[in-house]
Amino acid sequence: MNPPSLALRPTRSAPPAWVSAAAEPRLAIDAALLALTALCMFHGLGAGPIRDTDEALYAAIAAAMAHGGSWIIPHLDGVPYIEKPPLLYWIMALVFKAFGVGAWQARLPDALAGWLCSVGCVALGRATGAPLAGRFAALVTATSLGFLLVCRTVLFDPVMALFWLAAFACVQLAMHRQQRAWLRAAAVALGLATLAKGPMALALLGLVGLLQIVFAPEGRARSQWLRFLLDPWSVALFLLIVAPWHIAASLRLPGFAHFYFVNETLMRFLGTRVPRDFHTGPWWYYGPRLLIGFFQWSGVMAAVALLAPRLRGSGTAEFTARMARNAALVWIVFFSAAGDKGAYYLLPTVPLLAWWLGVRLQAAQEADASARLRTWIAMGMLGFALCTLGALALSWTPALQAAMLRSGLPADELEALRTLLAELSAASLLAGVMQMRGHGSAALLLFGLLGLTMTGFADRLSQAKTADLSQRHVAAKLYARMPADTIVYSWRRFEDHDASLLLYGTRQLRVIDSLSSDLRFGCAADPGARACVGPGAVLRSRAEGRPLAVWVPRGRLAGFLATGLAAGMFSFPARDSVVFYLPERSIGDPTRPWLCSQSRKASFMRDCHPSPLARKASITSAS
């Protein structure tokens, strides 16, 4: 295999005759690689709407912080929300203060964290004398479809993964070089990881370190390694970062300690968290999701895992690679045993496994034993080309078309999907041929660009499915008719349905008879919170003459109509909900005629004084 110009410096053996001075690692090569990964991570970051999922909840909390809310106790719609620690909120709030509130601003911290993971791979490669390993790991990490999609969404995991991986790398360097300075850097990174996602970050690194001491003492007594890792200065640095917020939150909010440490951490792992709003799955849950995580790289990774030389050396790169493999296994086993499951929990395993296989690829090149491996890497690329080509052919069969449409693919996007599959197939085929001909560097870079193509389609799809994913369009339609200070009520459902309203113009959102797990603890802990209300709140707003709107999921429409609250209200339908609304009117009896602002458009003026028959027709059409 010709040496990839991803630049390779043999580090523990004499350079082969075919390695020229031009193949020495250069900063320009790293810069070009990181520019490619940045393009994949940041391009079109704000194309899709903020979704009615955790993405909207977390962005709304950060927006509240940025606009005068508490930076100690996060608040969701005015209600204490302490399921997660505050680091992501803090970073997002600072971004909102600097650039305003929007979709790309909300996603920027996670995308930046994902890209910095690839930067860290390159830096580790240079620090350990394994530049090819660093570049391979950086490319795989930042262009794998699963890793990209998670990092381009508002979640805690990318930020946690960045700091946890930094802590892990620093611990390995500390142990291999027996330098406590690296250990203290790890303590800082681990503290930030804990502030990003909670005590699980500490537990997982502690478990990895414990197993490392038990099974690989590396020439020292286990007690010596334990004393080394429990460096007092490292412990102090960790506590200095982690303790202040936890203590302040415990003092400010009664019930915080039990809910956060017991319910959210221990009971979530055991699958007994209250309320039960988490995902479960069988023990093999993460197997197919790891394949999706690496996606186009799965065949290439399998080829390197099967054919690259085993790591038997004692250099820093080999040591960290073996430990990265072991750490990835710990993550997989740990979360497979947990009652709560989510594909994004395994985000750190992507760079960990990519680094392990990158070092093995580097070893193959240094041993000049990569001719066969080159062929099998090409076969992995060609295998992906055949898979996409097969999917393209099957997309014309009625059965698969029906299945794709049932899965939520808009009919108008079917041709775009076929175009995507054709592009992926052609690019993968070209990359495989280039790899076979010895142009390994260009082949890997071209193959990595598939991540940009796939995320581009994902952005297009999210825009096409805005009506299913977000309330952005529906909110815009309402506020074209109503003032910005309209009180908005969500009928029973909030999370996964109306959460994005907090980002799209709704200043006052109330949830009637909330079934929301996210509001449960906060409403109980703060009885004065105005977010959780009953149906009587709508009657009070009507009696006060306040402009109001009620978002009702179609699945709960019959129950809402049965209450009689819709009497005299206007409505318009959305794809998955019906919005009932009332403009401002005179204070008094709810049955008095509505008074409309003179600034309203004529078309809306006609709606302001509907006949009883028209009002009845409006409600009937909504149902």
N, C-alpha and C positions, 0 to 999 in steps of 0.2 A: 504494500500500500504506500503510495507516495505520501510524503509528509504533508498533512493539511497545513495550509498557510494560516490556520487558526493558531498557529505559531507554537512551535514546540521546542522546548529546550530539554534534552535529556539531562537528567539531574544526578543520577547515581551511577552512570556508566559512561564510557567514552562515546562521543557522538558517532553514529554510523557515517560511512563515507559519503552517503548521499545527502547529508544534512549540511547545507551551506550557511554562510553567515547571514544570507538574506532570510533564512528561516528562523532566526532568533526572535524571541518575543518582542514586539514593538507596541508602544502605547497606542499608535494609530490603529492597530488591529483590534485592540480592546475597545477603543472608542467606536470603531465601526460596528463591532458586535453589539455594544451596549446601545448604540443608536437604533439598530434594528429591533432590539428587544423593547426599547422605549416606544418605538412606533407601534408595535403590537399591543403594548399595555395602555397607551394613552390615546391612540387615534379613535375619534368618535366617542369619547368617554361620556359625553352628555347627550348622545343622540336619543337614547330611549328615555321614557318618562321615569320619574321616581315611582317605584312599584308599591302596591298596597300589601306589603309584606314587612318583614323586619327592616328592610331598607328605609321605608317611610318612617317607621317608628324611631329608628336611631337618628335619622337626619332631623326629624322634628325636635328631638331632645337637644341636639346640638344647636339648632336654630334658636331654641328657647334660651340656652346658655348665652349665645351670641347677642341676644337682645335683652339682657338684663336678668336672666334667670340665675338660679343658684349654681355655682360651680362645685359645690360639695355634694349635694343631693341632686342627682339628675331628675328632671321632671318631664313626664309625658303628658301633654295636654293639661298641665297644672297639677298632675298627680305624681307623687314620689315613685320613681322607677329605679330599682336597685338590683335588677337581675344581673347586671354586668358592672364592672368597675369603669371609671370615667375617662381613661386615657384617649380612646377613640373620640369620645364626645369633645374633649378638650381640643384635640387637633382639628376636628371638623369645625368647631366653633371659631377657632382662630382663622381657618380658611374662609369661613363665612364672613367674618369681620373684614378680611382683606379683600375678598372678591365678590361678596354678595352670596345670597342663598340660591342654589340651583343644583341641577342634577350632576353636572361635571364637578362642581365644587364639592358636593357631598361624597362623590366617589374618588376624588383625588387622593386622600390619605391612604386608602387601601391600594389603589393602583401604584402609588409611589412606593409603598411598602413592598408590593410584589416585585417591582422593578429593582428595588434595592436588594432584594434577595439574589437577583442575578448579578448585581454589582458585587455582592459579597462572595459569590462563587468565583468570580474573576480574581478578586483580591486574595481569596484563600489559595487559589491556584498559583498566584505569583509568590505568596508568602511561603508556600511549601515546595516550591520548585517544580510544580506540575501545571504549567500553563495550559496545556491541551485539556487536562481534566477540568480546570476552572472554566474554560471557554465552552466545553461541551456541556457542563452542568448548567452554566448560565443560559445557553441557548435552549436546552431542553426545558428548563424551569420556566422561562418567560414566554415560551411559545406553545407549551402543551395546552390543549383546549380547556381541560378542567381547571388548571391553575389560572389561566387567563380569565375564565368566566367568573371564578370566585373573587379574584382580585379586582375585577371591574364592577363589583357589587358592594354596597355598604354592609359590611360585616366586620366583626371583631377579629376574625381569624387571620387575615393577612397581616395586620399590625402585630398581633401576638406571634405569628410565625416568624416574622422578621427578627424580633428581639429574642425569641426562644432559640432560633438557629444561631444567632450571634453568640448567645450565652453558651450553647453547646460547642461551637467551634472554639471559643476561648477556653473552655474547660479542657478540651482535648489538647490544645496547644500548651496549656498549663501543665497537664499531666505528662505529656511527652517531653517537654523541655524543662519540667520541674521548676517553673517560674511562677511565683505567686502574683506577679503583676497581671498576668493573663487571667488568673482566677478572680482578681478584683474587678477587672473589666467584665468578666462573666457575671459577677454579682449585680453590677449596674444593669446589664442587659436583662438579666432574669427579673430584676425588680420591675423594669418597664414591661416585660412580658406579663407579669402578674397583674400589673395595673391595666393591662390591655384585655385580659380574658379571665383573670381570677386565679385561685389557688391551684387549679389543674396544671398550670405552667410549672409551678414549683414542684408539684408531685411527680410530674413526668420526668423532669430533669433529675430529680432526686432518685427516681427509680432507675433511670439509665445509669447514673453514677454508681448506685449501689450494685447493680448487676456487673458493671465494669470492674468494680473492686473485687467482687466475689469470684468472677471467672477469668479476669485478666489482671493480676496484680503487677505485671510488668517488672518483676525483679525486686519489688518491695513487699514487706509484710503488709497484710491488709490493714492492720491497725495504723501503720505509718501513712498509708494512703488516706485513711479516714481522717487522721489528724491534719494531713495536708489540705484536704478539701474543706474541712471545717475551720478554715483560716478566720480568726476573729475579725480582722479588718474586712474581709469579704462579707461575713455575716452582718457586721455593722452597716456596711454600705447598702446591703439589701434591705435591712430594716429601715434605714434612713429614707429610702425611696418609697417603700410600701406602707410603713406604719402610719404616717400622718393622716392620709386620707381615710384609712380604715377606722382609726380612732375617732376622727372628727365625725364620720358618718354614724358611728355607733352612738356617740354622745348626742347627736342632733336628731336622730330618728329612732324612736323606740321600736324594738323588734328587728332592727337591721341585722344584728349579729346572727340570730337564728335563721332568718330568711336567707341571708347571703351565704353563710358558711355551711349550714346544715341542709336547708331546703334546696338551694340553688347548686350546691357543689356535691355533697355526699348523696343526698336523695335523688338528684338527677342522674348520677352515675348508677345508682342502684335501680333506677326506673320506678321510684316511688314518689317523685316530686309532686307537690300539690300547688296548683292544679296540674292535671296531667295533660300538658299541651305539647309533648315532645314526640319525636318519631321513634319507632322501634323497628326491629328487623331481625332476621336470623343471624346465626354466627358467621355465615359467609357473606353478609351484607356488603362488606367493603371490597370483595373480590372484583366484581364487575365495575364498581365505581373507581377502583384504581386504574382499570383499563381505560375508562372514560377520562380519568385524570390525565394520563399520558397520551391518550388517543392516538394521534398519528405517529407518535414516537414508540408505541408499544412494540412493534416488530423490530425496530432498531435496538431498543433496550434489551429485548429477548436475545437478539444475536450477540450483543456484547456480553450479556450475562452467561451465555452458554459457551462462547468460544474464546473470550479474552482470557489471558493468563490469570491464575489465582494470585492473590496478594500475599506474598510470603516475606517481603522485605520488612525492614524495621524503620524505614524512613518516615518522616512526618506525614507525607501524603498517604502512604499505605496505612499508617496507624489511624489517621483520621477517617480514611475511607472505610476501614473495617468497623470502626465505631459508629459511623454514619449508617451503615447497613444494620448494625445491631439496634441502633436507636429507632430506625424505621420499623423494625420488627416489633419493638416495644410499643410504639404508637398503634400499630395494627392490632396487636393482641389486646392491648389495654382497651381500646374502644370497641373491639369486637365483643369483649366481655361486658361492656357497659349496657345498661338498659336503654339509655338514650343514644340514638344514632343519627348522624348527619354526615353526608359525603364530605363537607368542607372541614370536618374535624381532622381529616388526614392530610390537610394541606402541606404541613412540613415534610411529609414523606416524599414529596416530589423532588425537592432539591437534595434531600438526603440520599435517595437512591440514585439520582442523577450524578451526584458527586462520587459515590461509590463506583458506579460504572464508568465515569469519566477517568478516574484513576486507573482502572483496569485497561481502558482504551489507551491511556498514556503508557502503561506498562507494555502493552502489545507493540506499540510503535518503538519504544526504546529497545525491546528485544528483537526488533526486525522480524516479528512473527505475525504480521498482520495481513498477508496476502489472502488467506482464506477468510479472515474476518471481514476484509473489504467486500468480498463477494456476498457474505451473509448480511452485512449491513445494507447492501444494495437490494438484496432479496426482501428485507424488511420494508424498504421504501416501495418496491414493486408490489409487495403484498398489499400495502395500503392502496396503491393505485388500482389493483384488481378489485378490492373491496368497494371502493367508491364507484368504479365502473359498473360493478354488479348492481349496486344500489341504484345507479342511474338507469340501468336497463329495467330493473324491477319497478321503478317509479311510474312506468307506463301501464303496469298491470292494474286492473280495477281493484283487486283485493288490497294491494299496498296503498293505492291512492285513497281508498276509503279509510284505511287504518291511519294514514297520515292526517287526513282531515278530522277524524275522530280525536286524534291526539291534540288538536288545537291549531294545526297549521292552517292559516287562511288560504282559501282557494286561490286567491290572486297571487300568492307567493309560491305556488307549486312550480311554476316555470323558473322563478328565481332560484329555488332549491336545485332544480335540474342543472341550471347554469353553474351553481356552486359545485355540484358533484363533478361536472365536466372539467371545471378548472382544477379541482383537487386531483382528479385522475391524471390530467395532462401534466401538471406540475410534479406530481409524485413520480410519474413515469420518467420525466426528464431528469429528475434528481437521481433516480436509480441508475439510469444510463450513465450519468456523469460520475457517479460513485464507482461503477464498474470500470470506467476508463481511467480511474485514478485521480479524478478531480474532487477529492474528498471534502475539501473546505467549501468549495462552491456548492457542492451537493447538499451539505448539511445546512448551509445558509438558506438555500432555496427551499429546502424541506421545512425549515423553521418559519419561512414566510407563509406557510399554509395557515399558521395561527392567525395572522392578520386577515386572511381571506375569510376564515370561519367566524371570527369575531365581527367582521363587517356584516356578514349575513345575520348574525345574532342581533346586531344593532338594528338592521333593517326590519327584522322580524318583530322586535320589541316595539318599534314605531307602528308597524302595521297592526299590532295587537294592543295598542294603547287602551282601547275601550275595555279590554279584558283585564289589563294589568294595573290600570291606574284610573283615578278619578280626575285626571287633568282636564280632559275635554268637557266632562260633565260640569266641573266647577266653573270652567270658563263660560259655559252656556248659562249657568245660574247667575253669575256675577255680571253678565251682560244685561240682566233684568233686575238685579237686586243690588242694594248698597253693600259696600265692603264690610260694614259692621253687622251684617245679618247673623243672627244666632242660628247655627246649624246643629241639628240633632241627627244622630245616627241611631236607627232603630235596631237595638239589641246587638247587632254585629258591629265590630270596629276593626280589629286586626284582620288582615287579609281581605278587607273589603273597602273600608273608608279611611284607612290610615293616611293615605296621601293627601287627603283634604287639608291636613295641617300644613302642608308645604305649598298648596295651590290656592291661597287666598283666604282660607277660613281662619278667622281670628278667634272665634268662640265656638268650640265644638263640644257638644254634650252627648253622652251616650245613654240612651234610655234603656233601663233594665239590662245593664251591661252583662254580656256573657264573655267579655274579653278577659283572657287569662292575664294579659299584660297590665290591666288596670286593677286587678283583684286586690293585690297586697296594698297598693297605694291608696285606693279608696277606703280600705279598712284602716290603714295607718293614719290617714288624714281625713276624718269625717267631714271636715269643712271644704274639701275639694269640690269644685263645682262641675267636674267632668261627668261624674256618675249620678244620674238623676232618674226620676220616674216619669210616667206619662203626664203627671200633673204639671211638670215644668213647661210643657207645650201650652197648656191652658193658661198658665201665669203669663207667659210671653204674649199670648194673644190678648189677654186682658190688659196688659200694659201697652198694647199697640206697637210692639217691637216687630221689626221685620224678621222672619224666621223661615227656615227650610228644614224638611225632614227627609233624610236619605233612607229609603226602605229597600232592602234586598228583595228581589222578585220572589224568592222562596219564602219570605215572611210577609208578603203583601196582604194576604187574606187576614192574618192576625191583626195587622195594623188597621185595615179598613173596618174590622169588627169593633174596634174601640170607638169609632165615631170621630176621631181626631181629624180625619180628612175632610170633614164637613166644611164647605165654604172655601177650601184651599184649591189653588191651581196646581197643575202637575205637568210634568213632561217625562217621557220614558227615556231611559238609557238601556244599554245592552243587558246589564245584570242588575239594574235597580230602577226604581221610580222615585223622582224627586217631587215632593209636595212643597209648595211655598206660598207665602203670604207677604205682600209688600207692607209698608207702613200704613197704619190707619189710625183713626182717632181712638183715644183711650175710652174704654167703656165696655158695653155689652159685646161679647164676641159675635153676636148675630148682626150687629150694625153694618151698613155698607162700608166697603173698603174705600179709602181716600187715596188717590194716586198723586204723586208728585207731578207738577206741571212740566217738569223737564223730561218726562218720559216720552218716548217716541209714540207716534200716533197708533202704530200697530199694537203697542203694549197698552195704550190708553183704552183701546177697545176691550182688552182683556181685564181691565181694572174694574169694570162694572158688568160682569157677566150676569145673564139672567139665571134664575134657579135651574132652568133646563140645561143651560150651557155648563153650569157648575157640575151638575149631575153627569153630563156627558164627559167632562174632563176627568172625573174620578173613574167613570166606567171605562174610558179608553186606557187609563193607566193600568187597570187590572186585566 
